[in-house]
Amino acid sequence: MDWKSEWKKLALIIGVFLACYYLPVGTERFDNAVMEAFHLIRWYAQEHVVLCLIPAFFIAGAIAVFVSQASVMKYLGARAKKVLAYGVASVSGSILAVCSCTILPLFAGIYKMGAGIGPASAFLYSGPAINILAIVLTARVLGPALGIGRAVGAVVFSIVIGLLMHLIFRKEEEEKANSQAGLPEPEVTRPLWQNVLYFVAMVGILVFANWGRPEETSGFWYLVYSSKWMLTSFFAVALAVILVAWMKLPWLHILFAAVPVTAAALIFSQQPMVAFIIGIVGLSIITNLNKGEMNDWFTSSWGFAKQILPLLFWGVLVAGVLLGRPGTEGLIPSEWVNAAVGGNSLFANLFASIAGAFMYFATLTEVPILEGLLGSGMGQGPALALLLAGPALSLPNMLVIRNVMGTKKTAVFVALVVVMATISGLIFGAIFDTA
């Protein structure tokens, strides 16, 4: 018997037993923290899984199937020109305007296809951070200075963090570049413009289905919001046409999926989520039943879902226990946070960066949260630090990144975001903090 191994098992059993024995069940804060975790996971399931993650899984699966490895290498690979690679990574991430968890399937897709660590990291940061609507809302609610600081900081961050990741892991990148040197030119099965429109249709569904309600009740942004489901439907119809015309999916199969969606949209006109869910189920069925590329698309999408969803589930639960939901409390009292982020000290900016990195912010929710914190005495510097670190990272996000690119690279990526957010907060606070 290997007693060394057995002692480890015994220590684990004793540790779990003691944790259960002294579990503070019955205390108000602990019971509330447990309930907050379940409230958060329910909210996450209702607001993000169907509308955000599932479309993102389909896009990630499509990247794996319909975008050749050689094509990814050309634009995002370790041998790609830096200006092209980082330009494509930052722009493509910013167009999506998604939260830190929704970007993960897409990041996993391009990274596993061979994208360089630098461009992949730039893409990973830019998606949640360079959100045009969120930046505009920040400027309107929190002031032009914070809005401009967030916009400039996010753009610079995505490129600088990508370049630093490439520099830190340059030996691995050189090996990757050498291994990619002999890749053949991709075989062209359909014109590039057809693949581009195919992805545009899916991204359109993802973006408009998740379009947030603006504060104003008139103007352009409100018009887009009020038309979000019509725009989503337009892109869904475009996707259906593309699947029949270019992806050779039988039109009867599309009809099989479209009829229930249309009926649900008419019957449940006030609940568009019903039609959206039926559409997802229909697309899953018809792609799974077909052979060739369509079946590969479904299989790849399902693979990303199996890999990412369990990690996000546990990450959201832990985040809920520790920090609660926006406006509520978990195990960590909110007054601790409020007291720690006042002024513009190094500690205040570092704490804001770390707290933002571990908290989960759905798209646009960081603005009202910061509005409350600023009203409680938060400094301008820590506010910017949280804006730069928070939307791009979260505990669930970190768990998935670690599973994709390993512990070391994840730790370096998180550390770079936290350090740069802290430095940016210190500089910004020194200029604008009037507290």
N, C-alpha and C positions, 0 to 999 in steps of 0.2 A: 504494500500500500504506500502510495506517495503521500507522506504525512504533511509535507509542505503544501501540497495542493489541498489536502483535507482541512488543514488549519485555516486556509484562506476561506474555504466554504463555511467553516464553523464561525469565523469572524463575521462573515457576511450575514449569516443567520442570526447571530447575536445582535448585530447592528440593527437589522430589520425589526427584530423582536423588541429591542429597547425603544426604537422609534415609534412602534405601535403602542407599546406599554405607556409611554409618556406623551402620547398624542393629545394635544390640548383641545380635545373635543369638548364643546360646551362653553368655551370662552368666546366672547362676542366677536373679537377681531378674527380669530381663526375660522369660526363658522361663516362669518361674512366673506372672508377671503375665498373659502371653498365655493360658496354660492356665486361669487364674482367670477370665478374661473368657469363655472358652467354657464353663467349669463354670457360671458365673452365668447365661449365656444359656440353657443347657440346663435349669437349675433353674427359671428364670423361665418357660420354655416349658411345663415339666411341671406347675408349681404354679399358674400364674396365667393363662395365655392361655385355656385351655379353660374353667376354672371361673369366672374373674373377668371377663376382657375380652370374651369372646364374648357372655355374657349382657348385659354392659353395652352392647355395640354394639346388641343387639336393643332394649334399653330406650331408648337414644338415638335409634334409628331410629323407635321408636314415638312418642317425644316429637315428632319432626319431622312425623310423619304424622297422629297421632290427637289431638295437642294443638294447637289453633289458635293462631296468632300473637297474636290479640287476647286469648286467655286468658292467655298468658304475660305480655302487657303489663299485664293487670289485676293480677296478683300480683307480678311481678318486673320489670316495665318501668320505664323512667326516670321515668314519671309516677305510678307506684304509690306509695301511702302508705308512708313509710319503715318504720314499725312493722310493717306487714303484710309488706312486701317482705323485710326482714331476718329477721323471724320465720320466714317460710316457707322462706327460703334456708338458715338455720342448722338448723332442725328437719329439713327434708327431707334435708340433707346428713348430719346425724348419724344418722338412722335407717338409712342405707345401711351405715355402718361398714365402708368399703372402703379399700384402699390408695391411695397418691397417683396411681398409674397407672390404676386401675379407674375413678376418678371422672372421668377426662378425657373419655371419650365423652359422659357425661351433661352435663358442663360445656359441651362444644362444642355439644351439642344445644340447651340453653336459651339460650346466648349468641347463636348464629346465628338463633334464633327471635326475638331482640330484647330479651332480658333486659338490664337496666341493668348497667353494669360493677360497681357496688357490690354488689347482690344476687348477681350471678354470682360475684364474687370471694369473698363470704361462703360461698356454696355450695361453691366450689372448695376453700376451706380447711377447712370444717367436716366434710366427708365423711371424710377420713382422720384428722383431729385429734380430733374429738369422738366417740371410739369408746368406748362404755360398758364393754365387756369389757376393752379395753386399759387404761382408767383404773382399773378394779377390780384388774386384774393388777398394775399399777404400784404401787398402794397396798399390795397384799399382799406383793409381792417387794421393792420398793425403799423402802417405808415410807409411812405415812399422809401425811406432809408433802408428799412428791413427788406422791403420788396426788391430793391436794386441789389442790396448785399446778398440776398438769397440767389438771385438770378446769376450774378457774376460769380459767386462762390461755387454754385452747382456746376456751371459750365467749366470753370477752371479745375474744380475737383475731379470731374470725370476724366479729364485728360491727364492731369498730374498723377492721380492715383494709378491710372493705367500704365503710365510711363515708369513709375516707381516699382510697380509689381513686375514689369518686364525687366527692369534693372536688377532687382533683388534676386529674381529667379532666372537670370540671363543664361546660366549654364544649361538649365533644363530647356530653355527656349532655343538655345543653339542646337541642342540635340534634336528637338522637335523640328527645327528648320531643316536640319540635315536629312531627317527622315522623310520630310515632305518634298524634298528636292526632286525625287524621282517619280512623283505622282503624275500619271498621264493626264492629258487634257480631258475634261469631262465630255462624255457623249451627250449630244444634244437630242433629246427625245421630243421636245416641243420648243417653240421660240421663247426667248427670255421674257418678252412682253406678256405672254400668256401666264407664265409663272408669277410675274410681278402682280398682275391683276388678280390672280388667285389669292395671293397673300394680302393684297389690299382689301379684298372682300372680307377675309377673316379678321383682319385688324380693324376694319370698319365696324364689324359686329362687336368686337371686344371693346372698342373705345366708346361707341355711342350707347351700348347697353349699360355702361357704367358711368355715363355722364352725370356729374353731380349737380344738384340744385343750387343755383347762385342765390346770393342774398337779394338781388334786385328782382322785381316782378315785371320788368320790361327790359327792352334792349336786346342786343344780339345774343348774348349768352343765355338769356332766358328763353329766347326764341328757339335756340338750339336744344335747350333742355326740354321745352314743351313738345319738340318734334323728335325727341330721342328715339322713340319706338318706331316712328315712321322711317327714320334714317336707318335704324337697325334692320327693319324689314326690307328696306331697299337693298342693303348689302347682303342680306340672307337670300333674297331672290337672285341677286347677281351671282352669289356663290353656287346656287342651284343650277343656273344656266351654264356656268363654267364647268361644273362637274359633269354635266351631260355633254357639252360641246367639245371640251378639250381633255377631260379626264376619262371619257368613255363610260361613264356610269349610265346604266339603262334608264331611260326617262320614266319608265313605269315604276322603278324604285324611288325616284325622286317624287313622283306622284303619290306613292305610298306614304312617304314622309310628310309631304306638303298638305295633303287633305286634312289630317287630324290637326295640324298646326293652324290652318285657316279656320277650321271649325272652332277650335279653342279660342282663337283671337276674337271671333264674333260672339261666342257665348260668354266668355270671360273678358269682355272688353276693358273692364276696370282692373283686371289682374293679369297684366301682360306676362308675368313670370310663368304662368301656367302654359301659355303657348311656347315660351322660350324653352321650358323644360321638355315639353313634348317634342320640340324640334331637335333638341340634343339627343333624346332617346331614339328618335327616328334616324338621325344621321349615324348614330352608333350602330344601329341594327343594319342599315343598308351597306355601310362600309365594311362591317364585319362579315356579312354574308357574301360579298363580292370577292373575287380573287384578284391577284396581282397587286397593283399599286394601292388600290382602295383598301384592301385588307391589310397591307403593310402600314398604311396610314393609321388605321384604327389600332393595330397591334402596338405600334410605336407610341401613340398617344396614351394607350392603356399602360404601357411600361413606365412612362413618366409619372402617371397618376399613382401607380403602386409605389414608386420610389419616393415621391414628394409628400403625398397627402398624410401618411402616418406621422412623419416628422413635424409637419405643420400642426397637426392635431395636438400632439404633446407639447409643442412649443407654445401654442396659444393657451393651453391649460396652465402651464407654468407661469406664463406672463400674467394671466388673470389672477392667479394665487398671490403673486408678489406685488403687482401694481394695480390690479383691478381694471375696471373700464374707465374711459374718460369721464371725469366728474364723480367717480366713486373711489373707494379705497380697497387695497388688498392688505397683505401682511405689513407692507412698508407704509407708514403713516404719511399722508400727503403733506403735513406740516414740516416733516423732515425735508421733503423735496423743496418746498417753498423757502425754507430757511437756508438751504444749501445753495440756491441759485441767485441770491440777492447780490447786488453790486457787480463788480467786474474783476474779481480776483482770479488768480490762476485756478484755485480750487473750484470756484463757482462755474467757470467755463468748462473745466474738465468734468465736473459732476454732471453738468447739463449735457455734455457730449456723450458720456457713458450712459446716463439715464435715457437719453434719446435713442441711443443705439440698441438698448435692450427692450424698450417699449414698442408696442405695435401701434402704428398710426395707419388707419385707413386713409385713402386719398382725401385731402382737404380737411380732415379732422384735426390736424396739427394746429391750424389757425385759431379756432375757438379755444383750444386748450392753452395755447400761448397767450391769447388775449386775457384769459383768467389769471395765468401766472404773472404776466406783466402788471396786472392790477393788484397782485399780492406782493409786489416789490421786486420781481425778477429784473435783472439788469439787461440792457440792450445786447451786450456781448454774449451772455449765456443764451439769450433768446435766439440769436443767429446761430450759435453753436448747436443748439437743439434742432433748429430748422435744417441745418446741413447734415447732421448725423442721423436724425430721427426717421424721416421718410425713407431713407435709403437702406436702413438696417432695422432689424428686430430680432428677438430671440428665435422665433420660428424660422426666420430667414437664415440666421447663422447655422442652425442645425442642418438645413438643406444644403447650404454652400459647402459645409464640411463634408457632407456625403458626396458632393460632386467633385471637389478639387482637393480634398484632404485637410487635415487639421492645421498643418503649418501654413499653407497658403491662406486659409480662412483667417487664422490668427493675425497674419500680417495685413490682410485686407481690412479687417476690423480695426486694428491698431492704427493704420494709416488714416482711416476715416475719422477716428476719435481724435488723433493728434492734430490733423489738419483743421478739424472743426474747432478744436480748442484754441489753436493759434489764430484762426480767423475771428473767433469770438473776442479774444483779447485785443486784437487790432481794432476791430469794429467798435468794441466798447470804449476803448481809449479815445476814439474820435467822436462817438455819438452819445455815449452814456451821460446823461445829465443828472443821474440820481445822486 
